[in-house]
Structures are given as structure tokens and as C-alpha cells.
Amino acid sequence: MFHHNPRHTGYTESPAPNTNQTQWTYTTDDSVESSPAIADGKVFIGSNDGKVYALDQYTGARIWNYTIGNGVVSSPAVVYGKVYVGSLDARVYCLDAATGAHLWNRTTGNWINTSPAVAYGKVYVGSYDGKVYCFDAVTGEFLWNRMIGNWIAYSSPAVAYGKVYAGSLDGRVYCLDASTGAYLWNRTIGGVVYSSPGVAYGKVYVGSSDGRVYCLDAVNGAYLWNRTIGGLVFSSPAIAYGKVFAGSGDGKACCLDAETGAPIWNRTIGSYVRSSPAIADDKVYVGSADGRVYCLDASTGTHIWNYTTGSPVWSSPAVADGMVFIGSNDNTVYALGSVIRVPEDYPTIQGAIDAAEPEDTISIAPGTYHESLVIDKPLTLVGRKGSSTTFAGGGSGIAVNITDTSYVTITNIDITYWNQGIYIDNSSDCQIYNNVMYLMGDSGVVVDGENAANNQIYNNVFQDNNIAIDVAESSTGNIIYGNTISQNSIGINVLDSGDNTIYCNSFINNGQQVNISSQPNAWDYGSLGNYWSDYTGTDADGDGIGDTPYLIDSNNQDNFPLMSPYDYWNNPMLGDVNMDAMVNAEDLSQLAAAYGATPEKPNWNPYCDLNNDYKIAVLDLFNLSKKYGEAAP
């Protein structure tokens, strides 16, 4: 959906292209202001020719189109196998994502420039009649609407925390209850609001015609900060890495600190920026009225590349699987990147690796592969979504050997029954994430060598291996986080390696959680450590973090051990206030202590707000009672 998710953060973990090579183009019959959505190997996008298109993600071949009859500026949302999109004919449409078949449509009071957000089984969309509408996502049944000022031009509703946030041309940002549409608050900012709000870190970020980005408290709308970045801010802010990214009417892309609004960088990129940035792989992608698509370094704003289309670019980019997709007012949809497919383009993965240019992406179809791979140049290997892409060995050898290179990414792969899964040999700045590794005779991932620095290993699952992660032989500065490390002989082996940061991992029932030399490493980040299944400490204040450190050796300890596995810690069972994986008298006691509280009161405890209505009351007590006595599986 627009800006990647219902909160409109504009951020994705997907691999992103380092090149402006044209993968494919597709020409419609009118300008393309709509922003693409990527799902199930398809690109969904609207055009002012009155059609919604589904195109093949890798080739641009048209799979289907559906004629609405009036222009489609709205960006499709693709959820539940359905496509939701608004039109200038004042209707919201629901189409079958596989076939384009019409499922339902509903009429609002005026044209729809905004993009639907889908959450909680509902579709939320703004109309130029000044109302936010809510429909049932399955049936299209009208549920509620709410007037929020005069007109809603382009400010698409964002949905988060059980609330809907949208801007209006009356110069206000509104917050509504997502279930009922009831008004919760509104705040006047310095100009009219074309920008769509983005919601993250408990805050709402939005641009205004007065040239500023505003930050409001998501609970009560309190002003937190604003920052002038240039001309009219039509662009919707993207939020990632603790930063806010936006474009302005004076032709600049800007980066601000998300907490304080302090400027970090700004970069002139040509002309008026109406396009909203997309963030992926430490890069910023954004279009401009000068007809170009720009790629910038997210940390510094340094120009990486640009690509020239034939007309102004109002469309906002979407990033998926090593490609960036965007529309242009030259009637064309563009896919940029350099992707080689296995087996469509090369029958073997190693053949694709050998043929690839540095920084190419190799997209691997679901299936089982038995190759032992060697990578000696910057590349991305990504398993396509769907059924699993599996690298299966015969009990010996190395599945993927990354040797004497840098910037290799491996994601969405299952690796099993090798001696070693991924061997990072004297290589730096690699990213290994969203993979599953099991039944390894030696190690899941090995990081080895003096030049093996600044690698990131995150959000993987390691189970039933001899060693899950082996960080050895003078490698340094690696970041290991968010992994589930379960039932291995050794969870993590850290020998002759220091200055690594290891946090938010879940160490569960490993024979030996850590085998380590005396060099110091960081076992927490900020106030978040790791989950240790053998931790025996307590959590008296119920914040989900142990009160005493988890001791590893004399030079290493986790100062903020989590009381439950990280995935569970992020999404605890309803009623588990103290996140100890059970609902019992301790949870009831904490809820009783916070009973009657709202966020501004000293006894407020957000973990007790079980129904996310920002007050702790009888419904929270009722929800806890339904789960009382239960334990997480």
C-alpha cells in the first residue's frame, strides 16, 4: 500500500538496487501519478487513463488491467489477495489481485486522490468531500465516515495504535478512533496539509504548505517539534533508522532527527519534490519534477545515482527484491535495478553468480538447490516469496562461501544439512537476514578473518546446529540482532573477536548459550539486551527487562536481559503485562496499580492498555481475565 504499510513509514527491509539500470518499462495511455504496490510477484499501479494494472514484477508483462472509467491517482493497497484503490469517480474499488475481477465498489461524496490503508479488517480512505470513510475489507459494507475539515486532497489516512491519522486543507491533522470514527483530537499546524502522515516511535510526522515538517504526539496530538525544510511540503515523510526523510517544494530532499527534528542533511535534487521517499538498505529513493528518480545515501545524503524519465515524477517509489518501481507523467511505469532470475535466466545459481555484474541481484525461485556457491563480488541473493527456497547439502561442505569481498546480501533462504551454511571469509559489510539454518554439522554462519568487519546478521532462525553463529579469528565490529537461536550445541561462539554488538536475540535451550574468549563485546543496545532461557533473575517493575545482568564471563555481560523471547517481547500474549509468558496474579497486580490511568498520569503503564484505547479501565481488566492462568506455548 502507499508508503509500504498502514503507518506510512516508507521503509522496507527488502534488498534495494545500487544501480539505475532499466529492468523494464511499461507504457499506459496517460500519466502515472499513482504509486506502485508490490505483492505476490506483481506490480499494482493506477493510471490517469482510468485503469488499474497488474504487471509482472520481473518482466513488466501485463497480467491484467481493470477499467474504472476515471483517473486513478490513488495508490493501490494489496491485502488479503485483494486490491483496494480509489478513483476520481468518487468510488473505492476492490478487485481480485490474481485476476483483476471486480469484487465490490462503494461511493463517497467526491473524487478520491488519496490511497486506501487496510488494517483491522477495514479499509480507510479520504475523499475530497472532507470525510474519512471506513468500509469492511471483505464485503465493502459501509461502517462509518467522519468529516475532518473541508477537503482531503492528497493526505492519505495512516492507521496505527487503533487510530486513524489524516490531514485536511483546513490546516489540521486529525486523529480518529479506528473502530468507531470518533474524534480523538486535532491539531492546527502552519499551513494546509497535502502530505500524508507517517506514524512511528509513538509520534506522527507530517508536512505542511508552510515548508515545515511537524512532529506530534500520537496519543494526544501535542506539538513536539517542527522544522522548516524549504518550500511547500507535499511529500509524505518516511521514517527509518531514527530519522525522518522528506522532500520540499524548493527541490530538496532532507533528513531530520526523528526525536528532536534537528537537521542531519539536505540535498538539492533538481526541482519541486512531490514524490514521497522510500527507504531501503540505507538508501533514499525519491522522484522529482525535473523528471528524474534519485538515489541518495540515507546517512549522508550523498548522491548515488539518478535516472531520467520523460516527464515530472509525482509518483512515489516502492522498493522490493532488489528493484525500485515508480511511475512518471510520461505515461510510463519504470522498474530499475539489475536482476537475474534462477532458473528463468540461468539454470544454476553459480552460473548466475558468475555472469552477474557487481551489485546485481539474483532472484531465486522456490525449490531445492544442491549447489555449493562461491561469491567473490558484491551481490544480493534473494529467495522469492512463496514456498521456500532451500539450499540442501549432503552433510558436508559449505553452502555459500563469501570470500574476499564486501556488500553481499543473502535473504529469504532456508539452508540445511551442510557442514557450514554461510561462510563470510575476510569479507565486510555483508547482510545476512530473514534466513533459516538448521542441521548444520558445524556452523550456521561463520565470520572469519581480519577484514571480516561490520557484517550484520539479523532476523534469522538457527536451530539444531552444532554452532549457530561462529564469530572468530580477529573479525570485529559485527552486529548480530533479532535472531532466534534455539537448541544448538552452542548458540554463539565468539573467539578472538571483539567490539561486536549482540542484542535482541533469543537464546533458547542451547547446550551452551555462549562460548567466548576474554575479549569484550556489547551484549545489549540502549536498554535492550537478549533473551536467555537460563536467566534466573526477576523483573520487579514489570517492564519485561530483568533487574540484574546476565553474566557471560568477566568481560562480558548482558545488562538488560529480556524476560521473554524477542519475538514474543514485541508481541506478547494478551494480558501478559510483565511479558514473562504467562498471565497470572503479577499481571493482575500491575493492572490494578495502573487502573484508571491515562498517558499523562504518573501511574500510566502502556503494557496494561490491552485494548489500545489509551486508558486503563474495565475492558482491560476483562481482557486480562479471559487469559488468566494461561501460558504462552
MARMARNU-329608 format. One record per residue (C-alpha): residue in three letters; chain; x, y, z. Coordinates in steps of 0.2 Angstrom, whole numbers, plus 5000, padded with zeros to 4 digits. Layout:
! residues N
<ALA A <X Y Z>>
...
END
This chain:
! residues 633
<MET A <5000 5000 5000>>
<PHE A <5005 5018 4999>>
<HIS A <5022 5021 5008>>
<HIS A <5023 5002 5011>>
<ASN A <5012 5000 5026>>
<PRO A <4996 5007 5035>>
<ARG A <5008 5018 5046>>
<HIS A <5015 5025 5030>>
<THR A <5033 5024 5036>>
<GLY A <5040 5022 5019>>
<TYR A <5053 5009 5025>>
<THR A <5056 4991 5019>>
<GLU A <5069 4978 5024>>
<SER A <5069 4972 5006>>
<PRO A <5086 4972 4996>>
<ALA A <5087 4988 4986>>
<PRO A <5096 4992 4970>>
<ASN A <5113 5001 4969>>
<THR A <5111 5004 4950>>
<ASN A <5100 5014 4939>>
<GLN A <5099 5001 4926>>
<THR A <5082 4999 4917>>
<GLN A <5075 4982 4921>>
<TRP A <5059 4986 4911>>
<THR A <5046 4999 4907>>
<TYR A <5028 4998 4903>>
<THR A <5018 5012 4895>>
<THR A <5000 5016 4899>>
<ASP A <4988 5028 4890>>
<ASP A <4990 5043 4902>>
<SER A <5001 5050 4915>>
<VAL A <5005 5039 4930>>
<GLU A <5004 5049 4947>>
<SER A <4999 5033 4956>>
<SER A <5012 5025 4967>>
<PRO A <5015 5006 4964>>
<ALA A <5012 4992 4977>>
<ILE A <5022 4976 4975>>
<ALA A <5014 4959 4981>>
<ASP A <5015 4941 4975>>
<GLY A <5027 4944 4961>>
<LYS A <5016 4958 4954>>
<VAL A <5016 4977 4952>>
<PHE A <5000 4985 4955>>
<ILE A <4998 5003 4949>>
<GLY A <4984 5015 4943>>
<SER A <4985 5027 4928>>
<ASN A <4975 5043 4923>>
<ASP A <4969 5033 4909>>
<GLY A <4956 5026 4921>>
<LYS A <4964 5009 4923>>
<VAL A <4972 4999 4937>>
<TYR A <4986 4987 4931>>
<ALA A <4994 4972 4937>>
<LEU A <5011 4969 4929>>
<ASP A <5024 4955 4931>>
<GLN A <5037 4961 4944>>
<TYR A <5052 4954 4934>>
<THR A <5047 4957 4916>>
<GLY A <5034 4971 4916>>
<ALA A <5022 4960 4906>>
<ARG A <5004 4965 4909>>
<ILE A <4995 4951 4918>>
<TRP A <4978 4961 4919>>
<ASN A <4970 4978 4919>>
<TYR A <4954 4984 4925>>
<THR A <4945 4999 4918>>
<ILE A <4937 5010 4931>>
<GLY A <4932 5024 4919>>
<ASN A <4940 5039 4928>>
<GLY A <4958 5044 4933>>
<VAL A <4967 5034 4946>>
<VAL A <4979 5044 4956>>
<SER A <4976 5034 4971>>
<SER A <4989 5021 4975>>
<PRO A <4983 5003 4977>>
<ALA A <4983 4993 4993>>
<VAL A <4985 4975 4991>>
<VAL A <4980 4964 5006>>
<TYR A <4971 4948 5009>>
<GLY A <4973 4944 4990>>
<LYS A <4963 4959 4985>>
<VAL A <4967 4976 4978>>
<TYR A <4959 4992 4985>>
<VAL A <4960 5008 4976>>
<GLY A <4951 5025 4975>>
<SER A <4946 5034 4959>>
<LEU A <4942 5051 4953>>
<ASP A <4924 5044 4950>>
<ALA A <4922 5046 4969>>
<ARG A <4922 5027 4972>>
<VAL A <4933 5014 4981>>
<TYR A <4936 4998 4972>>
<CYS A <4940 4981 4977>>
<LEU A <4947 4969 4964>>
<ASP A <4954 4951 4965>>
<ALA A <4973 4953 4965>>
<ALA A <4976 4937 4954>>
<THR A <4963 4940 4941>>
<GLY A <4958 4959 4942>>
<ALA A <4940 4953 4944>>
<HIS A <4928 4966 4951>>
<LEU A <4923 4961 4969>>
<TRP A <4914 4977 4975>>
<ASN A <4914 4996 4975>>
<ARG A <4907 5010 4986>>
<THR A <4904 5028 4983>>
<THR A <4910 5043 4993>>
<GLY A <4904 5061 4991>>
<ASN A <4918 5067 4979>>
<TRP A <4933 5061 4970>>
<ILE A <4947 5051 4979>>
<ASN A <4965 5056 4977>>
<THR A <4970 5048 4992>>
<SER A <4976 5030 4994>>
<PRO A <4967 5017 5005>>
<ALA A <4975 5010 5021>>
<VAL A <4970 4992 5026>>
<ALA A <4971 4987 5044>>
<TYR A <4960 4978 5057>>
<GLY A <4950 4970 5043>>
<LYS A <4944 4988 5037>>
<VAL A <4948 5000 5023>>
<TYR A <4951 5018 5027>>
<VAL A <4951 5031 5014>>
<GLY A <4949 5050 5012>>
<SER A <4938 5059 5000>>
<TYR A <4938 5077 4993>>
<ASP A <4921 5079 5002>>
<GLY A <4931 5081 5018>>
<LYS A <4927 5064 5025>>
<VAL A <4937 5049 5031>>
<TYR A <4927 5033 5026>>
<CYS A <4928 5016 5033>>
<PHE A <4922 5000 5025>>
<ASP A <4923 4982 5029>>
<ALA A <4938 4975 5019>>
<VAL A <4929 4959 5014>>
<THR A <4911 4964 5010>>
<GLY A <4913 4983 5007>>
<GLU A <4900 4986 5020>>
<PHE A <4900 5005 5025>>
<LEU A <4905 5006 5043>>
<TRP A <4907 5025 5046>>
<ASN A <4913 5041 5040>>
<ARG A <4919 5057 5049>>
<MET A <4921 5075 5042>>
<ILE A <4938 5082 5046>>
<GLY A <4938 5100 5040>>
<ASN A <4934 5105 5022>>
<TRP A <4943 5095 5009>>
<ILE A <4955 5080 5010>>
<ALA A <4966 5082 4994>>
<TYR A <4980 5070 4995>>
<SER A <4983 5066 5013>>
<SER A <4980 5048 5014>>
<PRO A <4975 5041 5031>>
<ALA A <4988 5032 5041>>
<VAL A <4982 5019 5054>>
<ALA A <4992 5014 5069>>
<TYR A <4989 5011 5088>>
<GLY A <4970 5008 5085>>
<LYS A <4969 5026 5077>>
<VAL A <4967 5034 5060>>
<TYR A <4978 5050 5057>>
<ALA A <4974 5061 5042>>
<GLY A <4977 5079 5036>>
<SER A <4965 5092 5029>>
<LEU A <4966 5108 5018>>
<ASP A <4959 5117 5034>>
<GLY A <4977 5116 5040>>
<ARG A <4974 5102 5054>>
<VAL A <4979 5085 5057>>
<TYR A <4965 5074 5064>>
<CYS A <4965 5058 5075>>
<LEU A <4950 5047 5075>>
<ASP A <4946 5030 5083>>
<ALA A <4949 5017 5070>>
<SER A <4934 5006 5076>>
<THR A <4921 5020 5078>>
<GLY A <4927 5035 5069>>
<ALA A <4925 5045 5085>>
<TYR A <4935 5061 5086>>
<LEU A <4950 5059 5097>>
<TRP A <4960 5075 5094>>
<ASN A <4965 5088 5081>>
<ARG A <4980 5100 5080>>
<THR A <4982 5115 5069>>
<ILE A <4998 5117 5060>>
<GLY A <5005 5131 5050>>
<GLY A <4998 5128 5033>>
<VAL A <4986 5116 5023>>
<VAL A <4990 5098 5023>>
<TYR A <4993 5089 5007>>
<SER A <5006 5077 5015>>
<SER A <5001 5060 5022>>
<PRO A <5005 5057 5040>>
<GLY A <5018 5044 5044>>
<VAL A <5017 5036 5061>>
<ALA A <5032 5028 5071>>
<TYR A <5040 5029 5088>>
<GLY A <5024 5035 5096>>
<LYS A <5024 5050 5085>>
<VAL A <5015 5057 5070>>
<TYR A <5026 5066 5056>>
<VAL A <5018 5076 5043>>
<GLY A <5022 5090 5030>>
<SER A <5013 5107 5028>>
<SER A <5012 5120 5014>>
<ASP A <5022 5132 5026>>
<GLY A <5038 5122 5021>>
<ARG A <5039 5113 5038>>
<VAL A <5039 5095 5044>>
<TYR A <5029 5094 5060>>
<CYS A <5030 5080 5074>>
<LEU A <5015 5077 5085>>
<ASP A <5012 5065 5100>>
<ALA A <5002 5051 5093>>
<VAL A <4992 5049 5109>>
<ASN A <4986 5067 5112>>
<GLY A <4992 5077 5097>>
<ALA A <5004 5088 5107>>
<TYR A <5016 5098 5097>>
<LEU A <5034 5090 5099>>
<TRP A <5044 5100 5086>>
<ASN A <5043 5107 5069>>
<ARG A <5057 5111 5056>>
<THR A <5057 5122 5041>>
<ILE A <5065 5112 5026>>
<GLY A <5061 5123 5011>>
<GLY A <5046 5126 5000>>
<LEU A <5028 5118 5001>>
<VAL A <5030 5100 5009>>
<PHE A <5018 5090 4998>>
<SER A <5029 5075 5001>>
<SER A <5025 5062 5014>>
<PRO A <5038 5059 5027>>
<ALA A <5047 5042 5028>>
<ILE A <5053 5036 5044>>
<ALA A <5068 5024 5047>>
<TYR A <5084 5022 5057>>
<GLY A <5078 5036 5069>>
<LYS A <5077 5048 5055>>
<VAL A <5063 5057 5045>>
<PHE A <5066 5059 5027>>
<ALA A <5055 5071 5016>>
<GLY A <5055 5082 5000>>
<SER A <5051 5100 4998>>
<GLY A <5045 5112 4985>>
<ASP A <5062 5120 4983>>
<GLY A <5069 5105 4976>>
<LYS A <5077 5097 4991>>
<ALA A <5077 5080 5000>>
<CYS A <5080 5082 5018>>
<CYS A <5084 5071 5033>>
<LEU A <5080 5076 5051>>
<ASP A <5082 5068 5068>>
<ALA A <5066 5059 5072>>
<GLU A <5067 5063 5091>>
<THR A <5072 5081 5090>>
<GLY A <5069 5087 5072>>
<ALA A <5087 5093 5071>>
<PRO A <5094 5094 5053>>
<ILE A <5105 5080 5048>>
<TRP A <5107 5084 5029>>
<ASN A <5098 5091 5014>>
<ARG A <5102 5088 4996>>
<THR A <5096 5098 4981>>
<ILE A <5089 5086 4968>>
<GLY A <5083 5096 4954>>
<SER A <5065 5103 4955>>
<TYR A <5050 5103 4965>>
<VAL A <5048 5087 4975>>
<ARG A <5030 5080 4977>>
<SER A <5035 5062 4977>>
<SER A <5037 5053 4994>>
<PRO A <5053 5045 4998>>
<ALA A <5056 5026 5000>>
<ILE A <5069 5020 5012>>
<ALA A <5078 5003 5010>>
<ASP A <5096 4996 5013>>
<ASP A <5102 5013 5019>>
<LYS A <5096 5022 5004>>
<VAL A <5083 5035 5000>>
<TYR A <5074 5034 4983>>
<VAL A <5063 5049 4978>>
<GLY A <5056 5057 4962>>
<SER A <5057 5075 4957>>
<ALA A <5048 5087 4945>>
<ASP A <5064 5088 4935>>
<GLY A <5059 5070 4928>>
<ARG A <5072 5061 4937>>
<VAL A <5072 5047 4951>>
<TYR A <5086 5050 4963>>
<CYS A <5095 5038 4975>>
<LEU A <5104 5045 4990>>
<ASP A <5114 5038 5004>>
<ALA A <5102 5038 5019>>
<SER A <5116 5043 5032>>
<THR A <5124 5057 5022>>
<GLY A <5113 5062 5008>>
<THR A <5127 5059 4996>>
<HIS A <5121 5057 4978>>
<ILE A <5122 5038 4972>>
<TRP A <5113 5039 4956>>
<ASN A <5099 5047 4946>>
<TYR A <5088 5041 4932>>
<THR A <5079 5052 4919>>
<THR A <5061 5048 4914>>
<GLY A <5052 5059 4901>>
<SER A <5041 5070 4912>>
<PRO A <5039 5076 4930>>
<VAL A <5038 5062 4943>>
<TRP A <5024 5064 4955>>
<SER A <5023 5045 4959>>
<SER A <5032 5039 4975>>
<PRO A <5044 5024 4973>>
<ALA A <5042 5007 4980>>
<VAL A <5056 4995 4983>>
<ALA A <5056 4976 4983>>
<ASP A <5068 4962 4979>>
<GLY A <5082 4972 4973>>
<MET A <5072 4984 4962>>
<VAL A <5064 5001 4963>>
<PHE A <5047 5004 4955>>
<ILE A <5039 5021 4950>>
<GLY A <5028 5030 4938>>
<SER A <5030 5045 4928>>
<ASN A <5019 5058 4920>>
<ASP A <5027 5052 4903>>
<ASN A <5013 5038 4905>>
<THR A <5026 5025 4909>>
<VAL A <5029 5013 4924>>
<TYR A <5048 5010 4927>>
<ALA A <5057 4996 4936>>
<LEU A <5075 5000 4940>>
<GLY A <5089 4988 4945>>
<SER A <5098 4973 4938>>
<VAL A <5090 4957 4942>>
<ILE A <5095 4939 4936>>
<ARG A <5082 4925 4939>>
<VAL A <5086 4907 4943>>
<PRO A <5081 4896 4934>>
<GLU A <5072 4908 4921>>
<ASP A <5088 4917 4915>>
<TYR A <5102 4904 4921>>
<PRO A <5098 4886 4926>>
<THR A <5110 4886 4941>>
<ILE A <5114 4899 4954>>
<GLN A <5133 4898 4952>>
<GLY A <5130 4901 4934>>
<ALA A <5120 4917 4938>>
<ILE A <5133 4922 4951>>
<ASP A <5147 4920 4938>>
<ALA A <5138 4930 4925>>
<ALA A <5132 4944 4936>>
<GLU A <5140 4961 4937>>
<PRO A <5145 4968 4954>>
<GLU A <5129 4974 4964>>
<ASP A <5117 4964 4954>>
<THR A <5103 4955 4962>>
<ILE A <5100 4936 4959>>
<SER A <5082 4931 4962>>
<ILE A <5080 4913 4966>>
<ALA A <5063 4904 4963>>
<PRO A <5056 4892 4976>>
<GLY A <5063 4875 4976>>
<THR A <5078 4864 4982>>
<TYR A <5095 4868 4976>>
<HIS A <5111 4857 4980>>
<GLU A <5125 4869 4974>>
<SER A <5139 4874 4984>>
<LEU A <5141 4893 4980>>
<VAL A <5156 4904 4980>>
<ILE A <5153 4923 4979>>
<ASP A <5168 4935 4977>>
<LYS A <5160 4951 4972>>
<PRO A <5146 4962 4979>>
<LEU A <5129 4954 4975>>
<THR A <5112 4950 4983>>
<LEU A <5104 4933 4983>>
<VAL A <5086 4933 4987>>
<GLY A <5074 4919 4988>>
<ARG A <5057 4923 4980>>
<LYS A <5042 4924 4992>>
<GLY A <5030 4910 4991>>
<SER A <5036 4892 4996>>
<SER A <5053 4891 5002>>
<THR A <5070 4892 4993>>
<THR A <5081 4879 5001>>
<PHE A <5099 4876 4999>>
<ALA A <5101 4857 5004>>
<GLY A <5118 4849 5006>>
<GLY A <5124 4831 5009>>
<GLY A <5130 4834 5026>>
<SER A <5147 4841 5021>>
<GLY A <5154 4857 5013>>
<ILE A <5149 4875 5013>>
<ALA A <5133 4881 5006>>
<VAL A <5138 4899 5002>>
<ASN A <5156 4905 5003>>
<ILE A <5158 4924 5003>>
<THR A <5176 4927 5000>>
<ASP A <5187 4942 5000>>
<THR A <5173 4954 4995>>
<SER A <5161 4966 5003>>
<TYR A <5142 4971 5002>>
<VAL A <5135 4954 4999>>
<THR A <5117 4951 5005>>
<ILE A <5108 4935 5007>>
<THR A <5090 4934 5012>>
<ASN A <5075 4923 5012>>
<ILE A <5084 4907 5010>>
<ASP A <5082 4890 5020>>
<ILE A <5099 4882 5022>>
<THR A <5101 4864 5029>>
<TYR A <5112 4849 5030>>
<TRP A <5129 4856 5026>>
<ASN A <5144 4857 5037>>
<GLN A <5143 4876 5036>>
<GLY A <5129 4887 5030>>
<ILE A <5136 4904 5026>>
<TYR A <5155 4907 5027>>
<ILE A <5160 4925 5027>>
<ASP A <5178 4924 5024>>
<ASN A <5188 4940 5025>>
<SER A <5173 4950 5019>>
<SER A <5165 4965 5026>>
<ASP A <5148 4975 5026>>
<CYS A <5138 4959 5022>>
<GLN A <5120 4957 5027>>
<ILE A <5113 4940 5031>>
<TYR A <5094 4941 5036>>
<ASN A <5077 4933 5036>>
<ASN A <5085 4915 5033>>
<VAL A <5083 4899 5042>>
<MET A <5098 4887 5045>>
<TYR A <5096 4870 5053>>
<LEU A <5105 4853 5055>>
<MET A <5122 4860 5051>>
<GLY A <5137 4849 5056>>
<ASP A <5147 4864 5061>>
<SER A <5140 4881 5060>>
<GLY A <5126 4891 5053>>
<VAL A <5135 4907 5049>>
<VAL A <5154 4909 5051>>
<VAL A <5163 4926 5051>>
<ASP A <5181 4924 5049>>
<GLY A <5197 4935 5046>>
<GLU A <5204 4952 5049>>
<ASN A <5194 4960 5036>>
<ALA A <5178 4952 5041>>
<ALA A <5171 4968 5049>>
<ASN A <5154 4977 5050>>
<ASN A <5144 4962 5045>>
<GLN A <5125 4962 5050>>
<ILE A <5117 4945 5054>>
<TYR A <5099 4948 5059>>
<ASN A <5081 4941 5060>>
<ASN A <5087 4923 5056>>
<VAL A <5082 4907 5064>>
<PHE A <5096 4895 5069>>
<GLN A <5090 4878 5076>>
<ASP A <5098 4861 5079>>
<ASN A <5115 4865 5073>>
<ASN A <5132 4862 5081>>
<ILE A <5136 4881 5082>>
<ALA A <5123 4893 5077>>
<ILE A <5134 4908 5074>>
<ASP A <5153 4907 5074>>
<VAL A <5162 4924 5076>>
<ALA A <5181 4921 5075>>
<GLU A <5199 4925 5070>>
<SER A <5200 4943 5073>>
<SER A <5184 4949 5065>>
<THR A <5177 4964 5073>>
<GLY A <5163 4977 5073>>
<ASN A <5149 4964 5068>>
<ILE A <5131 4967 5073>>
<ILE A <5120 4952 5077>>
<TYR A <5102 4955 5082>>
<GLY A <5085 4949 5081>>
<ASN A <5089 4931 5078>>
<THR A <5081 4915 5086>>
<ILE A <5095 4904 5092>>
<SER A <5087 4888 5098>>
<GLN A <5093 4870 5103>>
<ASN A <5110 4871 5096>>
<SER A <5125 4863 5104>>
<ILE A <5132 4881 5105>>
<GLY A <5122 4896 5102>>
<ILE A <5136 4909 5098>>
<ASN A <5155 4906 5098>>
<VAL A <5165 4922 5100>>
<LEU A <5183 4918 5099>>
<ASP A <5197 4930 5096>>
<SER A <5184 4943 5091>>
<GLY A <5179 4959 5100>>
<ASP A <5169 4975 5098>>
<ASN A <5154 4966 5091>>
<THR A <5136 4971 5096>>
<ILE A <5124 4957 5100>>
<TYR A <5107 4961 5106>>
<CYS A <5088 4957 5104>>
<ASN A <5092 4939 5100>>
<SER A <5083 4924 5108>>
<PHE A <5095 4911 5115>>
<ILE A <5083 4896 5119>>
<ASN A <5089 4879 5126>>
<ASN A <5106 4879 5118>>
<GLY A <5118 4866 5126>>
<GLN A <5130 4881 5129>>
<GLN A <5122 4898 5126>>
<VAL A <5139 4906 5123>>
<ASN A <5157 4900 5121>>
<ILE A <5168 4916 5122>>
<SER A <5186 4921 5124>>
<SER A <5190 4936 5135>>
<GLN A <5188 4950 5123>>
<PRO A <5174 4962 5127>>
<ASN A <5159 4963 5116>>
<ALA A <5142 4973 5119>>
<TRP A <5128 4961 5123>>
<ASP A <5114 4975 5124>>
<TYR A <5110 4990 5114>>
<GLY A <5102 5005 5123>>
<SER A <5091 4997 5135>>
<LEU A <5088 4981 5126>>
<GLY A <5098 4965 5128>>
<ASN A <5094 4947 5123>>
<TYR A <5083 4933 5130>>
<TRP A <5092 4919 5139>>
<SER A <5081 4904 5143>>
<ASP A <5093 4900 5158>>
<TYR A <5092 4918 5165>>
<THR A <5086 4916 5183>>
<GLY A <5084 4935 5188>>
<THR A <5067 4944 5192>>
<ASP A <5058 4958 5184>>
<ALA A <5051 4968 5199>>
<ASP A <5045 4983 5189>>
<GLY A <5037 4973 5176>>
<ASP A <5045 4981 5161>>
<GLY A <5050 4965 5153>>
<ILE A <5068 4968 5156>>
<GLY A <5077 4958 5170>>
<ASP A <5083 4968 5185>>
<THR A <5100 4960 5186>>
<PRO A <5113 4957 5172>>
<TYR A <5115 4940 5163>>
<LEU A <5133 4936 5167>>
<ILE A <5143 4928 5152>>
<ASP A <5161 4930 5158>>
<SER A <5172 4943 5167>>
<ASN A <5172 4954 5152>>
<ASN A <5155 4951 5145>>
<GLN A <5138 4953 5152>>
<ASP A <5120 4957 5146>>
<ASN A <5115 4972 5156>>
<PHE A <5097 4972 5150>>
<PRO A <5091 4954 5148>>
<LEU A <5074 4951 5141>>
<MET A <5061 4941 5151>>
<SER A <5054 4933 5136>>
<PRO A <5060 4929 5118>>
<TYR A <5062 4944 5107>>
<ASP A <5048 4940 5095>>
<TYR A <5036 4937 5110>>
<TRP A <5043 4953 5119>>
<ASN A <5037 4963 5104>>
<ASN A <5020 4954 5103>>
<PRO A <5016 4947 5120>>
<MET A <5001 4937 5124>>
<LEU A <4986 4947 5128>>
<GLY A <4986 4950 5147>>
<ASP A <5004 4946 5149>>
<VAL A <5008 4963 5157>>
<ASN A <5026 4959 5163>>
<MET A <5030 4949 5147>>
<ASP A <5035 4933 5157>>
<ALA A <5025 4922 5145>>
<MET A <5011 4919 5157>>
<VAL A <4996 4928 5164>>
<ASN A <4994 4927 5182>>
<ALA A <4992 4937 5199>>
<GLU A <5008 4948 5195>>
<ASP A <5000 4954 5179>>
<LEU A <4983 4957 5188>>
<SER A <4993 4967 5202>>
<GLN A <5001 4978 5189>>
<LEU A <4985 4982 5180>>
<ALA A <4976 4986 5197>>
<ALA A <4990 4998 5201>>
<ALA A <4988 5007 5184>>
<TYR A <4969 5006 5184>>
<GLY A <4960 5022 5179>>
<ALA A <4977 5029 5172>>
<THR A <4978 5039 5155>>
<PRO A <4995 5043 5147>>
<GLU A <4998 5059 5156>>
<LYS A <4996 5052 5174>>
<PRO A <5010 5046 5184>>
<ASN A <5004 5028 5186>>
<TRP A <5001 5025 5167>>
<ASN A <5008 5009 5161>>
<PRO A <5006 5006 5142>>
<TYR A <5008 4987 5145>>
<CYS A <4991 4987 5154>>
<ASP A <4982 4996 5140>>
<LEU A <4976 4979 5132>>
<ASN A <4964 4986 5120>>
<ASN A <4974 5001 5115>>
<ASP A <4962 5015 5119>>
<TYR A <4974 5025 5130>>
<LYS A <4965 5022 5146>>
<ILE A <4966 5008 5158>>
<ALA A <4949 5003 5163>>
<VAL A <4936 4989 5164>>
<LEU A <4939 4982 5147>>
<ASP A <4957 4980 5150>>
<LEU A <4953 4970 5166>>
<PHE A <4940 4960 5156>>
<ASN A <4953 4956 5143>>
<LEU A <4966 4950 5156>>
<SER A <4953 4939 5165>>
<LYS A <4949 4930 5149>>
<LYS A <4968 4925 5148>>
<TYR A <4971 4922 5167>>
<GLY A <4980 4906 5170>>
<GLU A <4986 4904 5153>>
<ALA A <5004 4902 5147>>
<ALA A <5012 4905 5130>>
<PRO A <5015 4890 5120>>
END
